[in-house]
């Protein structure tokens, strides 16, 4: 059974940074694309970034240049480095592999 567990969220001031982590279990991690998504209160879940098994990345326009997705296949970890955070980045952040979602981690950015 595939499971994902996110961590690293918290409260940060605008302009600050956070690094989110997601650890996978129960799957051959290295062969799959991974992704980060987020959902703000009252809004639909949206793409943040994806990273293929081959290393290709895709970012939502508003995250380009501020966020970086990476992975460590040996540790079955996915990371999201978030810099220059803005209040509008406040959301629950989820990682995803295939159709499996983690439980999410809250990121709150104060102005």
N, C-alpha and C positions, 0 to 999 in steps of 0.2 A: 504494500500500500504506500503510495507516494504521499509524503507530508512535507510541508514547507513551514518554516518558522522565521518570522521577521523580528528584528530588534534594531535598536539605535535611534528610535524616535525620541522626541522630547520637545521642550520649549526653548526657543532661541530668538534672539532679537533680529530684526531686519538687518540684512547685510552679513549675518553670521553663516556658519556652515554646520552641516551634520553629515554623518555617513551612516547609511542604513545597511544592514546585513540581512541576508536570508540564507538559511541552511536547509538543504534538501536531504531527505532520507527515502530509501525504498525505491530508488530508480537509478538507471544508468545515466547519470547526470550529464556527462560530457557530450552526448550526442544530440541534445535538445537545445532549442532556442529558449531563452529565458527573458522575462520582462518584468518591469515595474509599472504599476498603475496607481492611480490615486482617486479618491472620492472625497470631495468637499461636502459639507452639509447642504442638503437640498439640491445637489447636483449629481449628474450621472458620473459613473466611473469613467476615467479617461486614461489614455495611454501616456506614460511618462517616457519610457525608453525600452528598447528591446536589443538583445544581443544574440546573434546566431551562434551555432556551434563553431562556425568558421571564423567568427570574430567580427562580422559586420554589425554595425550599430545603426539604430534609428531613434531619433529623438523627436518629441513634440516640439513645435516651433518655439514655444515660450520657455523651453528648458535648454535649448541649444546654447552652448557656451557657458552654461552655469552648472549643469548636471553631467555626471559621467558614470556610465554603467560599466561594470567589469565583473569578471568571474574568476574563480579559482577552482578548476575542475577536480584537483586532488582533494580539496576540502569540501567539495560540493557546496560552494558558497557563491552567492551573487551579492554584489555591492552596488550601492548608489551613493556616489559622492555628490553632495548638494552644496554649492557655494552661492554667495550673494543671495541668500534667501529673502523672499518678499512675503508680506502678509498674505498675498493671494496664493502662496504655496501651502497654506494651512490645509491639511487634509489627512485622511487615513491613507497610508501607503501600503500597497499590496505587491507581493511578488507572485509570479505565475510561471508554471511549466506545464505545457500541454493544456489540459483543462482544469488543472489543479491550482487552487488559490491558497495562499497563506491566510492567517487570521487578521493580518494588518498591524501596522504600528502608527501611532498618532504623531503627527508633526504639527506643531503650533508655532507660528512666526508672529511675534509681537512687533508693533510699529513703534 
